[in-house]
Amino acid sequence: MTHADFLSLIRQNATNAAILDRAPALGLPDAWLVSGSLFQAVWNSLTGRSLDHAVKDYDVFYFDPDTSYKAEDAQIKRVGKVFADLGVDVELRNQARVHLWYGNHFGDIDYPPLMTSCEGIDRFLAIACKVGVSLDGQERIYAPDGLEDIYNLHLRPNPCANFSAEHYATKTARWLENWPELTVDPAVLV
């Protein structure tokens, strides 16, 4: 599949399409629709399921140097109102402040500060998860390792600094329940 094919397919999930259409007007800096709702739409298409099957939430990253909780919370509330009618969980996270809470949330795992939203995408636990579509109206794809793992229904660990075999195993087990066609490599980094 080409990037155009990928964009066409993910837009067939009505929530993805709504986010891609509405988000540019929000003016969020360095904003991206990322990960699950994208690769899971492809998996669902390839396996004959509805395009929103088992999509837990819709993750949106942005990057604002204001790392205060108050600033992020205000954006979360503003974005929540824009997408409230969709009836889904749109999770907005300022990537500039992830390092402030990541260790406490995920068990004291080191998470150095990020400089861009794409650096946050780079730190997803599996290669297939490392995908985003820009929310600036241009719909650029960021997939530093390509889209092949997504199309091949293949999950393999991402050798990033914050990799956790335990979290990888938990996520891949959930995904296997919903997409038994997946091939999952063990959580061993070489």
C-alpha positions in Angstrom: 0.0 0.0 0.0 1.1 3.5 -0.7 0.8 6.5 1.7 -2.3 7.6 -0.2 -3.8 4.2 0.2 -3.0 4.3 3.9 -4.6 7.7 4.3 -7.7 6.6 2.4 -8.1 3.5 4.5 -7.7 5.2 7.9 -10.3 7.8 6.8 -12.8 5.1 6.4 -12.9 5.0 10.2 -15.4 7.8 10.7 -13.8 9.0 13.9 -10.4 9.2 12.3 -11.9 11.2 9.5 -13.6 13.6 11.9 -10.4 14.2 13.9 -8.4 14.7 10.7 -11.1 17.2 9.4 -11.7 19.1 12.6 -8.3 19.2 14.3 -6.5 21.7 12.0 -8.9 24.5 13.1 -7.8 23.9 16.7 -4.3 25.2 15.9 -2.5 22.8 18.2 1.2 23.1 17.6 3.0 20.0 16.2 -0.2 18.0 16.4 -0.6 14.4 15.2 -3.2 11.6 15.3 -1.1 8.7 16.4 -0.9 5.0 16.8 -3.8 2.7 17.7 -6.7 4.2 15.7 -4.4 4.2 12.7 -2.8 0.8 12.7 -5.9 -0.9 14.0 -8.0 0.5 11.1 -5.6 -1.2 8.8 -5.7 -4.4 10.8 -9.5 -4.3 10.8 -9.6 -3.8 7.0 -7.2 -6.6 6.4 -9.1 -9.0 8.6 -12.6 -8.1 7.5 -13.7 -6.3 10.7 -15.4 -3.0 11.1 -12.9 -0.2 10.9 -13.5 0.8 14.5 -13.4 -2.7 16.0 -11.6 -2.7 19.3 -10.2 0.8 19.0 -9.9 1.8 22.6 -9.2 5.5 22.1 -8.0 8.1 19.7 -4.6 9.5 20.7 -3.6 13.0 19.7 -0.2 14.4 20.4 0.8 18.0 20.3 3.9 19.9 21.5 3.6 23.1 23.6 6.7 24.3 25.6 4.3 25.3 28.4 4.6 22.2 30.5 2.1 23.2 33.1 -0.7 20.9 34.0 -3.0 23.9 33.8 -2.2 24.6 30.2 -2.6 21.0 29.1 -5.8 20.6 31.0 -7.2 23.7 29.3 -6.4 22.2 25.9 -7.9 18.8 26.9 -11.1 20.5 27.8 -11.2 22.6 24.7 -10.5 19.6 22.4 -13.0 17.5 24.4 -15.7 19.9 23.5 -14.8 19.8 19.8 -15.0 16.0 19.7 -17.7 15.4 22.3 -20.3 14.4 19.7 -18.2 11.5 18.5 -18.9 9.5 21.6 -15.3 8.2 21.8 -12.3 8.9 24.0 -10.0 11.4 22.3 -6.8 11.4 24.5 -4.8 14.6 24.0 -1.3 14.7 25.5 1.3 17.5 25.4 4.5 15.7 24.5 6.6 18.4 26.1 5.4 17.3 29.5 5.3 13.5 29.3 8.7 13.2 31.1 7.1 14.8 34.1 4.6 12.0 34.7 5.7 8.9 32.7 7.9 7.3 35.4 5.2 7.5 38.1 2.5 6.2 35.7 4.5 3.4 34.2 6.6 2.2 37.1 9.7 4.4 37.4 10.8 4.0 33.8 13.2 6.7 32.6 11.7 9.0 30.0 13.9 11.8 28.9 12.3 15.0 27.8 11.1 15.2 24.2 11.7 18.0 21.7 8.9 17.2 19.2 5.7 15.1 19.0 7.4 12.8 16.6 9.9 11.9 19.2 7.0 10.7 21.3 5.9 8.5 18.4 9.4 7.1 18.2 9.1 5.8 21.8 6.0 3.5 21.2 6.7 0.0 22.4 6.2 -1.8 19.0 7.4 -0.8 15.5 3.9 -1.1 14.0 2.7 1.5 16.6 5.2 4.1 15.4 2.8 6.0 13.0 1.2 9.4 13.0 -0.7 11.6 10.7 -0.2 15.4 11.0 -3.2 17.5 12.1 -2.1 20.6 10.3 -4.4 20.0 7.3 -1.6 18.5 5.2 -2.1 14.9 6.4 1.6 14.0 6.3 2.5 10.5 7.5 5.2 10.0 10.0 6.3 6.3 10.1 10.1 6.2 10.7 10.2 2.4 10.2 7.7 2.3 7.4 4.3 0.8 7.3 5.2 -2.8 6.4 4.7 -4.2 10.0 1.2 -2.8 10.0 0.3 -4.3 6.7 1.9 -7.6 7.6 0.0 -7.8 10.9 3.4 -8.1 12.6 4.3 -6.8 16.1 8.0 -6.6 17.2 9.6 -4.7 20.0 10.8 -1.1 19.5 14.3 -0.8 21.0 13.7 2.6 22.6 15.0 3.8 25.9 11.6 3.4 27.7 10.9 -0.1 26.4 9.3 -2.4 29.0 8.9 -6.1 28.2 6.0 -6.2 30.7 4.1 -3.3 29.0 4.8 -4.8 25.6 3.5 -8.2 26.7 0.3 -6.6 28.2 -0.4 -4.6 25.0 0.3 -7.4 22.6 -1.8 -9.8 24.6 -4.8 -7.4 24.4 -4.2 -7.0 20.6 -4.0 -10.7 20.1 -7.4 -11.1 21.8 -8.9 -8.8 19.2 -6.7 -9.7 16.2 -5.6 -13.4 16.5 -4.1 -13.1 13.0 -1.2 -11.1 14.4 2.3 -12.4 14.5 4.0 -11.2 17.8 7.7 -11.3 18.3 8.8 -11.9 21.9 9.8 -8.9 24.0 13.5 -9.5 23.6 15.6 -6.7 22.3 18.8 -7.6 20.4 
